[in-house]
């Protein structure tokens, strides 16, 4: 199951995504955590120190390896150099699965231990000084989008992505790559403005969107969120001494998280698991192709010097029953 956490900067989405990752790890389920935010804080939120977090391998720097592996023997892709972030899989492509080991995980993922449990952590890499004026952050997140396009995940398998802040996700089709999106919103006008943007943009793509109210201090905050987002409000989260200790670098054992917040995390997992029955792999593949063709026309064909529409395999539908070459 693929889950995105989005929200405006400072909303607490990284903190909440890290809590949800910790919660999933306690269930024994396999978890892949991905930091796709321009501000790379997920590693620290999962307990890594500054040096460990800075030493994580950046997916953006390993894009040639990722492309070469995923291309496999797909005859529609002339070379790895002609693959772009939206390139869809087809016959002969290699696919990624949550539980396996593969060269992409070997190069880009690191195991993070969480109170005796463990998750795989992948990061896009920070926006560096060398990128200023010559690149946009979507050149980093393109590696994530390409991996999600080639990912086959099943029930009780979880991929949690901490997305870049605001509505930047709509600069590509990555916002359609998830079973459910949790939008973290504070009980303020600015806090719900990103929700309105997301709701409007995602309306035509069948995106499952639920709001997690954060920093909710009382009934007035709760009433405000209910009035602004209606039935999309799933749960609310208030002050947490556990989180405050974690932010100081001294997290207690996760089992000591406040009971109210533990209940909220259980509700998030229930919402994720409920979306499994709503999966539509044909629509998922169709949307993948839609955004690939759009990107090909707008910049991809010119940049690669190839007709990227030819990469689309019209008979291919991604799904759990699809097998791929070794």
MITI-267413 format. One record per residue (C-alpha): residue number from 0; residue in one letter; x, y, z. Coordinates in Angstrom, 1 decimal. Layout:
<n: NUM	res: A	x: X	y: Y	z: Z>
...
REM end
This chain:
<n: 0	res: X	x: 0.0	y: 0.0	z: 0.0>
<n: 1	res: X	x: 1.4	y: 3.4	z: -1.0>
<n: 2	res: X	x: 0.8	y: 6.3	z: 1.3>
<n: 3	res: X	x: 1.7	y: 10.0	z: 0.9>
<n: 4	res: X	x: 2.0	y: 12.6	z: 3.6>
<n: 5	res: X	x: 1.5	y: 16.2	z: 2.3>
<n: 6	res: X	x: 0.9	y: 19.6	z: 3.8>
<n: 7	res: X	x: 2.2	y: 23.1	z: 4.0>
<n: 8	res: X	x: 5.7	y: 23.7	z: 5.4>
<n: 9	res: X	x: 5.7	y: 23.5	z: 9.2>
<n: 10	res: X	x: 2.4	y: 21.6	z: 9.4>
<n: 11	res: X	x: 4.1	y: 18.6	z: 11.0>
<n: 12	res: X	x: 3.8	y: 16.2	z: 8.1>
<n: 13	res: X	x: 7.3	y: 14.8	z: 8.6>
<n: 14	res: X	x: 6.7	y: 14.2	z: 12.3>
<n: 15	res: X	x: 3.4	y: 12.5	z: 11.6>
<n: 16	res: X	x: 4.8	y: 10.4	z: 8.7>
<n: 17	res: X	x: 7.6	y: 9.2	z: 11.0>
<n: 18	res: X	x: 5.1	y: 8.3	z: 13.7>
<n: 19	res: X	x: 3.1	y: 6.3	z: 11.2>
<n: 20	res: X	x: 6.2	y: 4.5	z: 10.0>
<n: 21	res: X	x: 7.1	y: 3.6	z: 13.5>
<n: 22	res: X	x: 3.6	y: 2.4	z: 14.1>
<n: 23	res: X	x: 3.6	y: 0.2	z: 11.0>
<n: 24	res: X	x: 7.0	y: -1.2	z: 12.0>
<n: 25	res: X	x: 5.5	y: -2.5	z: 15.3>
<n: 26	res: X	x: 3.0	y: -4.6	z: 13.4>
<n: 27	res: X	x: 5.8	y: -6.6	z: 11.8>
<n: 28	res: X	x: 4.8	y: -5.5	z: 8.3>
<n: 29	res: X	x: 7.5	y: -4.7	z: 5.7>
<n: 30	res: X	x: 7.9	y: -0.9	z: 5.4>
<n: 31	res: X	x: 9.7	y: 1.2	z: 2.9>
<n: 32	res: X	x: 10.0	y: 4.9	z: 4.0>
<n: 33	res: X	x: 10.9	y: 7.5	z: 1.4>
<n: 34	res: X	x: 11.9	y: 11.1	z: 2.1>
<n: 35	res: X	x: 10.9	y: 13.1	z: -1.0>
<n: 36	res: X	x: 10.8	y: 16.5	z: 0.7>
<n: 37	res: X	x: 13.2	y: 19.3	z: -0.3>
<n: 38	res: X	x: 14.0	y: 19.6	z: 3.4>
<n: 39	res: X	x: 15.4	y: 16.1	z: 4.3>
<n: 40	res: X	x: 14.2	y: 15.6	z: 7.9>
<n: 41	res: X	x: 12.6	y: 12.1	z: 7.8>
<n: 42	res: X	x: 15.9	y: 10.4	z: 8.8>
<n: 43	res: X	x: 16.2	y: 12.5	z: 11.9>
<n: 44	res: X	x: 12.6	y: 12.0	z: 12.8>
<n: 45	res: X	x: 13.3	y: 8.3	z: 12.7>
<n: 46	res: X	x: 16.1	y: 8.7	z: 15.2>
<n: 47	res: X	x: 19.2	y: 9.0	z: 13.0>
<n: 48	res: X	x: 21.8	y: 11.5	z: 14.2>
<n: 49	res: X	x: 22.9	y: 14.3	z: 11.9>
<n: 50	res: X	x: 25.9	y: 12.4	z: 10.5>
<n: 51	res: X	x: 23.9	y: 9.3	z: 9.8>
<n: 52	res: X	x: 21.2	y: 11.2	z: 8.1>
<n: 53	res: X	x: 23.7	y: 13.1	z: 6.0>
<n: 54	res: X	x: 25.4	y: 9.9	z: 5.0>
<n: 55	res: X	x: 22.2	y: 8.3	z: 3.5>
<n: 56	res: X	x: 22.6	y: 7.5	z: -0.3>
<n: 57	res: X	x: 20.7	y: 10.0	z: -2.4>
<n: 58	res: X	x: 18.3	y: 8.4	z: -5.0>
<n: 59	res: X	x: 18.8	y: 11.4	z: -7.3>
<n: 60	res: X	x: 22.5	y: 10.7	z: -7.6>
<n: 61	res: X	x: 21.8	y: 7.0	z: -8.5>
<n: 62	res: X	x: 19.3	y: 7.7	z: -11.2>
<n: 63	res: X	x: 21.4	y: 6.1	z: -14.0>
<n: 64	res: X	x: 21.6	y: 2.8	z: -12.0>
<n: 65	res: X	x: 17.8	y: 3.0	z: -11.2>
<n: 66	res: X	x: 17.0	y: 3.5	z: -14.9>
<n: 67	res: X	x: 19.3	y: 0.8	z: -16.1>
<n: 68	res: X	x: 17.8	y: -1.7	z: -13.7>
<n: 69	res: X	x: 14.2	y: -0.9	z: -14.3>
<n: 70	res: X	x: 14.6	y: -0.8	z: -18.1>
<n: 71	res: X	x: 15.4	y: -4.5	z: -18.0>
<n: 72	res: X	x: 14.9	y: -6.0	z: -21.5>
<n: 73	res: X	x: 12.0	y: -3.7	z: -22.4>
<n: 74	res: X	x: 12.4	y: -3.4	z: -26.2>
<n: 75	res: X	x: 10.4	y: -0.2	z: -26.3>
<n: 76	res: X	x: 13.1	y: 1.7	z: -24.4>
<n: 77	res: X	x: 16.1	y: 2.2	z: -26.6>
<n: 78	res: X	x: 18.4	y: 3.1	z: -23.7>
<n: 79	res: X	x: 18.4	y: 4.1	z: -20.1>
<n: 80	res: X	x: 19.3	y: 7.6	z: -21.1>
<n: 81	res: X	x: 15.9	y: 8.0	z: -22.8>
<n: 82	res: X	x: 14.0	y: 7.1	z: -19.7>
<n: 83	res: X	x: 12.4	y: 10.1	z: -17.9>
<n: 84	res: X	x: 10.7	y: 10.2	z: -14.5>
<n: 85	res: X	x: 7.3	y: 9.2	z: -16.0>
<n: 86	res: X	x: 8.5	y: 6.3	z: -18.1>
<n: 87	res: X	x: 6.0	y: 3.5	z: -17.6>
<n: 88	res: X	x: 6.9	y: -0.2	z: -17.4>
<n: 89	res: X	x: 6.1	y: -2.6	z: -20.2>
<n: 90	res: X	x: 6.9	y: -6.1	z: -21.2>
<n: 91	res: X	x: 10.5	y: -6.9	z: -20.2>
<n: 92	res: X	x: 10.7	y: -4.1	z: -17.6>
<n: 93	res: X	x: 11.9	y: -5.0	z: -14.1>
<n: 94	res: X	x: 9.5	y: -4.3	z: -11.3>
<n: 95	res: X	x: 10.2	y: -3.5	z: -7.7>
<n: 96	res: X	x: 8.5	y: -5.3	z: -4.8>
<n: 97	res: X	x: 8.5	y: -4.3	z: -1.2>
<n: 98	res: X	x: 9.8	y: -7.5	z: 0.4>
<n: 99	res: X	x: 12.6	y: -8.3	z: -2.1>
<n: 100	res: X	x: 16.3	y: -7.4	z: -2.3>
<n: 101	res: X	x: 17.4	y: -5.8	z: -5.6>
<n: 102	res: X	x: 20.1	y: -3.5	z: -6.9>
<n: 103	res: X	x: 18.0	y: -0.4	z: -6.4>
<n: 104	res: X	x: 17.5	y: -1.1	z: -2.7>
<n: 105	res: X	x: 21.1	y: -2.2	z: -2.4>
<n: 106	res: X	x: 22.2	y: 1.2	z: -3.7>
<n: 107	res: X	x: 19.6	y: 3.5	z: -2.3>
<n: 108	res: X	x: 18.0	y: 2.0	z: 0.8>
<n: 109	res: X	x: 19.4	y: 1.7	z: 4.3>
<n: 110	res: X	x: 17.8	y: -0.3	z: 7.2>
<n: 111	res: X	x: 16.8	y: 1.9	z: 10.2>
<n: 112	res: X	x: 16.2	y: 0.1	z: 13.5>
<n: 113	res: X	x: 13.2	y: 1.3	z: 15.5>
<n: 114	res: X	x: 12.9	y: -0.2	z: 19.0>
<n: 115	res: X	x: 13.8	y: -3.7	z: 17.7>
<n: 116	res: X	x: 11.8	y: -3.4	z: 14.5>
<n: 117	res: X	x: 13.3	y: -2.1	z: 11.2>
<n: 118	res: X	x: 12.3	y: -0.3	z: 8.1>
<n: 119	res: X	x: 14.0	y: 0.5	z: 4.8>
<n: 120	res: X	x: 14.7	y: 4.2	z: 4.4>
<n: 121	res: X	x: 15.3	y: 5.9	z: 1.0>
<n: 122	res: X	x: 15.9	y: 9.6	z: 0.4>
<n: 123	res: X	x: 15.9	y: 11.7	z: -2.7>
<n: 124	res: X	x: 18.9	y: 13.7	z: -1.4>
<n: 125	res: X	x: 19.0	y: 17.4	z: -0.5>
<n: 126	res: X	x: 18.8	y: 20.4	z: -2.8>
<n: 127	res: X	x: 22.5	y: 21.4	z: -2.9>
<n: 128	res: X	x: 24.3	y: 24.6	z: -3.7>
<n: 129	res: X	x: 25.4	y: 23.1	z: -7.0>
<n: 130	res: X	x: 21.7	y: 22.8	z: -8.0>
<n: 131	res: X	x: 20.9	y: 26.5	z: -7.4>
<n: 132	res: X	x: 20.0	y: 28.2	z: -10.6>
<n: 133	res: X	x: 20.4	y: 25.1	z: -12.8>
<n: 134	res: X	x: 17.9	y: 22.5	z: -11.5>
<n: 135	res: X	x: 14.5	y: 22.2	z: -9.9>
<n: 136	res: X	x: 13.7	y: 19.9	z: -7.0>
<n: 137	res: X	x: 11.6	y: 17.7	z: -9.3>
<n: 138	res: X	x: 14.9	y: 16.5	z: -10.9>
<n: 139	res: X	x: 15.5	y: 14.8	z: -7.5>
<n: 140	res: X	x: 11.9	y: 13.5	z: -6.9>
<n: 141	res: X	x: 11.9	y: 12.0	z: -10.4>
<n: 142	res: X	x: 13.8	y: 9.0	z: -9.1>
<n: 143	res: X	x: 10.9	y: 8.4	z: -6.6>
<n: 144	res: X	x: 8.3	y: 8.7	z: -9.3>
<n: 145	res: X	x: 10.1	y: 6.3	z: -11.6>
<n: 146	res: X	x: 10.3	y: 3.8	z: -8.8>
<n: 147	res: X	x: 6.7	y: 4.2	z: -7.9>
<n: 148	res: X	x: 5.7	y: 3.6	z: -11.5>
<n: 149	res: X	x: 7.6	y: 0.2	z: -11.4>
<n: 150	res: X	x: 6.4	y: -0.8	z: -7.9>
<n: 151	res: X	x: 4.1	y: -3.7	z: -7.3>
<n: 152	res: X	x: 2.9	y: -3.8	z: -3.7>
<n: 153	res: X	x: 0.3	y: -5.9	z: -2.0>
<n: 154	res: X	x: -1.9	y: -6.0	z: 1.1>
<n: 155	res: X	x: 0.0	y: -5.5	z: 4.4>
<n: 156	res: X	x: 3.0	y: -4.0	z: 2.6>
<n: 157	res: X	x: 3.6	y: -0.3	z: 3.0>
<n: 158	res: X	x: 5.5	y: 2.4	z: 1.2>
<n: 159	res: X	x: 5.3	y: 5.7	z: 3.1>
<n: 160	res: X	x: 6.4	y: 8.9	z: 1.3>
<n: 161	res: X	x: 7.0	y: 12.2	z: 3.0>
<n: 162	res: X	x: 6.3	y: 14.5	z: 0.1>
<n: 163	res: X	x: 7.5	y: 18.0	z: -0.6>
<n: 164	res: X	x: 5.6	y: 20.8	z: 1.1>
<n: 165	res: X	x: 2.6	y: 22.6	z: -0.5>
<n: 166	res: X	x: 1.2	y: 21.8	z: -3.9>
<n: 167	res: X	x: 4.5	y: 21.2	z: -5.6>
<n: 168	res: X	x: 3.5	y: 17.5	z: -6.1>
<n: 169	res: X	x: 1.3	y: 18.6	z: -8.9>
<n: 170	res: X	x: 4.2	y: 19.6	z: -11.1>
<n: 171	res: X	x: 4.2	y: 15.9	z: -12.1>
<n: 172	res: X	x: 1.8	y: 13.0	z: -11.9>
<n: 173	res: X	x: 3.3	y: 11.7	z: -8.7>
<n: 174	res: X	x: 0.2	y: 12.7	z: -6.7>
<n: 175	res: X	x: -1.7	y: 9.9	z: -8.5>
<n: 176	res: X	x: 0.8	y: 7.2	z: -7.4>
<n: 177	res: X	x: -0.7	y: 6.5	z: -4.0>
<n: 178	res: X	x: -3.5	y: 4.4	z: -2.6>
<n: 179	res: X	x: -4.3	y: 7.2	z: -0.1>
<n: 180	res: X	x: -2.9	y: 10.7	z: 0.7>
<n: 181	res: X	x: -2.9	y: 12.1	z: 4.2>
<n: 182	res: X	x: -2.9	y: 15.9	z: 4.2>
<n: 183	res: X	x: -1.7	y: 17.3	z: 7.5>
<n: 184	res: X	x: -3.4	y: 20.5	z: 8.3>
<n: 185	res: X	x: -3.2	y: 22.9	z: 11.2>
<n: 186	res: X	x: -6.5	y: 24.6	z: 12.3>
<n: 187	res: X	x: -5.7	y: 27.9	z: 10.6>
<n: 188	res: X	x: -6.7	y: 29.4	z: 7.3>
<n: 189	res: X	x: -3.2	y: 28.8	z: 5.9>
<n: 190	res: X	x: -3.4	y: 25.3	z: 7.3>
<n: 191	res: X	x: -6.4	y: 24.4	z: 5.2>
<n: 192	res: X	x: -5.4	y: 26.3	z: 2.1>
<n: 193	res: X	x: -3.2	y: 23.5	z: 0.8>
<n: 194	res: X	x: -6.1	y: 21.1	z: 1.4>
<n: 195	res: X	x: -8.3	y: 23.2	z: -0.9>
<n: 196	res: X	x: -5.6	y: 23.2	z: -3.6>
<n: 197	res: X	x: -5.0	y: 19.5	z: -3.3>
<n: 198	res: X	x: -8.8	y: 18.7	z: -3.3>
<n: 199	res: X	x: -9.3	y: 20.7	z: -6.5>
<n: 200	res: X	x: -6.3	y: 19.4	z: -8.4>
<n: 201	res: X	x: -6.9	y: 15.8	z: -7.4>
<n: 202	res: X	x: -10.7	y: 15.8	z: -8.0>
<n: 203	res: X	x: -10.5	y: 14.4	z: -11.6>
<n: 204	res: X	x: -8.0	y: 11.7	z: -10.8>
<n: 205	res: X	x: -9.8	y: 9.6	z: -8.1>
<n: 206	res: X	x: -7.2	y: 10.5	z: -5.4>
<n: 207	res: X	x: -8.2	y: 9.2	z: -2.0>
<n: 208	res: X	x: -7.6	y: 12.2	z: 0.3>
<n: 209	res: X	x: -8.0	y: 12.4	z: 4.1>
<n: 210	res: X	x: -7.1	y: 15.2	z: 6.4>
<n: 211	res: X	x: -5.1	y: 14.7	z: 9.6>
<n: 212	res: X	x: -5.7	y: 17.7	z: 11.9>
<n: 213	res: X	x: -2.4	y: 18.6	z: 13.7>
<n: 214	res: X	x: -1.7	y: 20.9	z: 16.7>
<n: 215	res: X	x: -5.4	y: 20.7	z: 17.7>
<n: 216	res: X	x: -5.7	y: 22.2	z: 21.2>
<n: 217	res: X	x: -9.4	y: 22.2	z: 21.8>
<n: 218	res: X	x: -13.0	y: 22.1	z: 20.6>
<n: 219	res: X	x: -12.8	y: 25.4	z: 18.8>
<n: 220	res: X	x: -9.8	y: 24.0	z: 16.7>
<n: 221	res: X	x: -11.8	y: 20.8	z: 16.0>
<n: 222	res: X	x: -14.9	y: 22.8	z: 15.0>
<n: 223	res: X	x: -12.9	y: 24.9	z: 12.6>
<n: 224	res: X	x: -11.4	y: 21.9	z: 10.8>
<n: 225	res: X	x: -14.7	y: 20.2	z: 10.6>
<n: 226	res: X	x: -16.3	y: 23.3	z: 9.0>
<n: 227	res: X	x: -13.4	y: 23.7	z: 6.6>
<n: 228	res: X	x: -12.8	y: 20.1	z: 5.4>
<n: 229	res: X	x: -16.0	y: 18.3	z: 6.3>
<n: 230	res: X	x: -16.0	y: 14.5	z: 6.0>
<n: 231	res: X	x: -12.4	y: 14.5	z: 4.8>
<n: 232	res: X	x: -11.2	y: 15.0	z: 8.4>
<n: 233	res: X	x: -10.1	y: 11.6	z: 9.5>
<n: 234	res: X	x: -8.3	y: 12.2	z: 12.9>
<n: 235	res: X	x: -6.8	y: 14.9	z: 14.9>
<n: 236	res: X	x: -3.6	y: 15.0	z: 16.9>
<n: 237	res: X	x: -2.7	y: 17.3	z: 19.7>
<n: 238	res: X	x: 0.4	y: 18.0	z: 21.9>
<n: 239	res: X	x: 2.7	y: 15.1	z: 22.4>
<n: 240	res: X	x: 5.4	y: 15.0	z: 25.1>
<n: 241	res: X	x: 6.8	y: 11.9	z: 23.3>
<n: 242	res: X	x: 7.3	y: 14.0	z: 20.1>
<n: 243	res: X	x: 8.9	y: 16.8	z: 22.1>
<n: 244	res: X	x: 11.4	y: 14.4	z: 23.5>
<n: 245	res: X	x: 12.0	y: 12.9	z: 20.1>
<n: 246	res: X	x: 12.7	y: 16.4	z: 18.6>
<n: 247	res: X	x: 15.3	y: 16.9	z: 21.4>
<n: 248	res: X	x: 17.0	y: 13.7	z: 20.3>
<n: 249	res: X	x: 15.9	y: 11.7	z: 23.3>
<n: 250	res: X	x: 12.9	y: 9.6	z: 22.1>
<n: 251	res: X	x: 11.4	y: 7.3	z: 24.7>
<n: 252	res: X	x: 10.4	y: 3.8	z: 23.6>
<n: 253	res: X	x: 7.5	y: 4.1	z: 21.1>
<n: 254	res: X	x: 5.2	y: 2.1	z: 23.3>
<n: 255	res: X	x: 5.1	y: 5.1	z: 25.6>
<n: 256	res: X	x: 3.5	y: 7.3	z: 22.9>
<n: 257	res: X	x: 0.3	y: 8.8	z: 24.3>
<n: 258	res: X	x: -2.7	y: 6.6	z: 24.0>
<n: 259	res: X	x: -4.8	y: 9.2	z: 22.1>
<n: 260	res: X	x: -2.0	y: 9.5	z: 19.5>
<n: 261	res: X	x: -1.7	y: 5.7	z: 19.3>
<n: 262	res: X	x: -5.4	y: 5.5	z: 18.5>
<n: 263	res: X	x: -5.0	y: 8.1	z: 15.8>
<n: 264	res: X	x: -2.2	y: 6.0	z: 14.2>
<n: 265	res: X	x: -4.4	y: 2.9	z: 14.3>
<n: 266	res: X	x: -7.1	y: 4.9	z: 12.5>
<n: 267	res: X	x: -4.7	y: 5.9	z: 9.8>
<n: 268	res: X	x: -3.7	y: 2.3	z: 9.2>
<n: 269	res: X	x: -7.3	y: 1.3	z: 9.1>
<n: 270	res: X	x: -8.0	y: 3.9	z: 6.5>
<n: 271	res: X	x: -5.0	y: 2.7	z: 4.4>
<n: 272	res: X	x: -6.1	y: -0.9	z: 4.6>
<n: 273	res: X	x: -9.6	y: -0.1	z: 3.6>
<n: 274	res: X	x: -8.4	y: 1.3	z: 0.3>
<n: 275	res: X	x: -7.0	y: -2.0	z: -0.8>
<n: 276	res: X	x: -10.4	y: -3.1	z: -2.0>
<n: 277	res: X	x: -10.7	y: 0.1	z: -4.1>
<n: 278	res: X	x: -7.5	y: -0.6	z: -6.1>
<n: 279	res: X	x: -7.9	y: -0.2	z: -9.8>
<n: 280	res: X	x: -4.6	y: -1.1	z: -11.6>
<n: 281	res: X	x: -6.0	y: -0.3	z: -15.0>
<n: 282	res: X	x: -6.7	y: 3.3	z: -13.9>
<n: 283	res: X	x: -3.4	y: 3.4	z: -12.2>
<n: 284	res: X	x: -1.6	y: 2.4	z: -15.4>
<n: 285	res: X	x: -3.8	y: 4.7	z: -17.5>
<n: 286	res: X	x: -2.9	y: 7.7	z: -15.4>
<n: 287	res: X	x: 0.8	y: 6.7	z: -15.6>
<n: 288	res: X	x: 0.6	y: 6.8	z: -19.4>
<n: 289	res: X	x: -1.4	y: 10.0	z: -19.4>
<n: 290	res: X	x: 1.3	y: 11.9	z: -17.5>
<n: 291	res: X	x: 4.1	y: 10.3	z: -19.4>
<n: 292	res: X	x: 2.7	y: 11.5	z: -22.7>
<n: 293	res: X	x: 2.1	y: 14.9	z: -21.3>
<n: 294	res: X	x: 5.7	y: 15.2	z: -20.1>
<n: 295	res: X	x: 7.0	y: 13.7	z: -23.3>
<n: 296	res: X	x: 5.2	y: 16.4	z: -25.4>
<n: 297	res: X	x: 6.1	y: 19.3	z: -23.1>
<n: 298	res: X	x: 9.8	y: 18.6	z: -22.6>
<n: 299	res: X	x: 10.8	y: 14.9	z: -22.7>
<n: 300	res: X	x: 11.0	y: 14.4	z: -26.4>
<n: 301	res: X	x: 13.2	y: 17.5	z: -26.9>
<n: 302	res: X	x: 15.5	y: 16.7	z: -24.0>
<n: 303	res: X	x: 16.1	y: 13.0	z: -25.0>
<n: 304	res: X	x: 15.9	y: 13.4	z: -28.7>
<n: 305	res: X	x: 13.5	y: 10.5	z: -28.9>
<n: 306	res: X	x: 9.8	y: 9.9	z: -29.4>
<n: 307	res: X	x: 8.9	y: 8.9	z: -25.8>
<n: 308	res: X	x: 5.3	y: 8.0	z: -26.8>
<n: 309	res: X	x: 6.9	y: 4.9	z: -28.3>
<n: 310	res: X	x: 7.8	y: 3.7	z: -24.8>
<n: 311	res: X	x: 4.2	y: 3.0	z: -24.0>
<n: 312	res: X	x: 3.2	y: -0.7	z: -24.1>
<n: 313	res: X	x: -0.5	y: -0.5	z: -24.9>
<n: 314	res: X	x: -1.1	y: -4.1	z: -23.8>
<n: 315	res: X	x: 0.7	y: -3.8	z: -20.4>
<n: 316	res: X	x: -1.3	y: -3.3	z: -17.2>
<n: 317	res: X	x: 0.7	y: -3.1	z: -13.9>
<n: 318	res: X	x: -0.7	y: -5.3	z: -11.1>
<n: 319	res: X	x: 0.1	y: -7.8	z: -8.4>
<n: 320	res: X	x: -0.1	y: -10.8	z: -10.8>
<n: 321	res: X	x: 2.4	y: -9.3	z: -13.3>
<n: 322	res: X	x: 5.7	y: -11.2	z: -13.4>
<n: 323	res: X	x: 8.9	y: -9.6	z: -14.5>
<n: 324	res: X	x: 12.3	y: -10.9	z: -15.7>
<n: 325	res: X	x: 15.0	y: -11.5	z: -13.2>
REM end
